[in-house]
Amino acid sequence: MAQENSGNPTARLLVIVVVALIAFAGGFFVSNMTNKSGNAGDSGSAAVAPSPSGERGTEGDGTALPIGDSFILGKESALVTVVEFSDFQCPFCARGATTMEQLQKKYPDDVKVVFKHYPLPMHPQATPASYAAIAAGNQGKFWEMHDWLFKNQKEIRNHGDDMKEWAGGHAKTLGLDIEKFNKDFDDPKTHQIVKDDMELGGKVAVRGTPHFFVNGERVVGAKPLAAFEEIVEAHLKEAKSLMKGGVARADVYGKMVAKNFDGGKADNKPSAAKPAGPSVEFIPVESNDPVFGNTKDPLVTIVEFSDFQCPFCSKVVPTVKQIKEEYGNEVRFVFKQLPLAMHAEAKPAARASLAADRQGKFWEMHDLLFEKHREFKSKSADFEGYAAGLAEQLGLNVAKFKKDYNDPAIAAQVERDLKLAGKVGARGTPNFWINGVNLRGAQPFPSFKAEIDKQIKLAKELKASKKLSGDDLYKALVEKNKASAPKAPAAPAAPAAKVDVKDLALGNAPILGPKNAPVTIVEYSDFECPYCKRGDASLKEAIADYDGKVKVAFKHYPLPFHKKAPGASKAAMAAGEQGKFWEMHDLLFENQRNLGSDDTYIGYAEKLGLNVEKFKKDLKNPEYQKIIDADMAQGSKVGVRGTPAFFINGERLVGAQPASKFKEAIDRALKEAK
């Protein structure tokens, strides 16, 4: 990510959007941008005065993926818009953020990145981190705070209770008005921005982070830069074609979203299942690729995509040497560069290895770089000088090494490998293809041996029957492996929109509302899940308008990554023994960030006026775990895959939906019940 005070000229922009709805056509005009330094910019669009308090706009831009007044990186006039849903506590998002900055730098006039907040439930500090970024953004420093939060991501988990103070310390270094920063951090309008972004994410089927939409085309996960470049190039070509056809620049985004967005179908349909076996791809071998082994007529070609700063890649070095020793002339081993975005020194290291290759010492430099990879960060200020020292250690001509290190052709070779990695799905390192058969990760030698032996046998058969050799044999082997690869199994059926109420037996579940109510809502929930807290609030808001017509049954569904949730469920059940389940339920959600010890729950019991000794005894009741297990088993049977999940007279409603959605389902249930 960009370093503070780096002098980076890239405009970092805050966009306020006003929607103009015109008969037969939709358009939007965006202006009043703010760059990284906080200076006003003019996009040439109709000027609109910003809200002095930095309020979020209430209108979208007429598309399924509205930009709204989210912060953007890049020029408003860019033809390619990347909408990014991200979480400041997610390590993959940190990688994705770096890739987005690199992408925007590569296409400064053609790409803009729109940031949407999507803090995941297992990252409790991500939401307040978003508040800090927004509060800084209200003073023109969103991206500076964004960069700092990702840079200090490992520290975020230690600041669940003092995020405002911790981030405020950095706000001071940015020269912000701290009183305003603190006020904006706590402002309900700030919190609403995050809620609105998350609601939008839910509507467009964002299931994890980072999640991107490039002019409406869904891209999931921290893909390498090369993968985004390929997508951007295609979208640029299409956008320019639209403009040549008479579409106004301001209307390009809306047109492309309408064409490319999948309608959020991923929210209702599971992704296509992956093949049961490894994927098979033909990986071309170039003349300037580093190679060892039989370069003329190998039986097996192994291609490795690797990163010199990746600790897992260093672990596989001994295995690579063992392959060389055991298989000698039967194998051609090819090295491809895949410096990951999260490793700032990986690209310079890749160039150093290729510069050494020009003097016949690639593999010696390869081994030395992996041996020294833990030093890279400390050498980042002058990596060229550091690499030159390694070259001297290997007895290379240092002057030639430096010249080659800076040769644009070597940089282009690294970028070529990155682009190829994106095409074949090499999304992490190390990644291997053995005659086209993918083997991922730092696998032990026996894993390689099993596949290599299989491929040697197949190669000998083809060589004898087809009289093939060299690259012709390699291509034929890949095609043979593709043909014999296991087919993908049929995708599992999506959960039914409505289930038989007989499968939702209430048993002894706590009930809120009259037992004879015509509408029964069965709620599967997790006390540590922030979405459950929000969904429960929406549910209560909705049923307040249905006097005596609705009852709610609570089912415990603690998710495996919420370690405090089972204890909270037991505390609620213990309170229920004294008729105070729902009161404890509300207290647990109200104090969601303070779940944990029995002492905490005992304090809540005292607050509710319970018999504390009885509560302590009940808290240890082994039957409670059986109830939780039974609730979860029932939930799994009816297709509960996450929380919260609701069934309104059997009709499924998933997620923290607004009160209006509950009311629509309740009205349908009441109509059917008549």
PyMOL commands that set and color helices and strands:
alter all, ss='L'
color gray80, all
select helices_A, chain A and resi 91-106+126-137+142-151+153-156+163-173+178-186+188-203+225-244+249-260+265-267+311-315+317-330+346-357+362-393+398-405+408-424+445-466+470-484+501-504+530-543+565-576+581-590+592-594+598-607+612-619+623-637+659-673
alter helices_A, ss='H'
color red, helices_A
select strands_A, chain A and resi 12-14+16-22+25-31+33-34+40-41+71-73+80-86+111-117+211-214+217-220+291-293+300-306+331-337+431-434+437-440+511-512+519-525+550-556+645-648+651-654
alter strands_A, ss='S'
color yellow, strands_A
deselect
rebuild
show_as cartoon
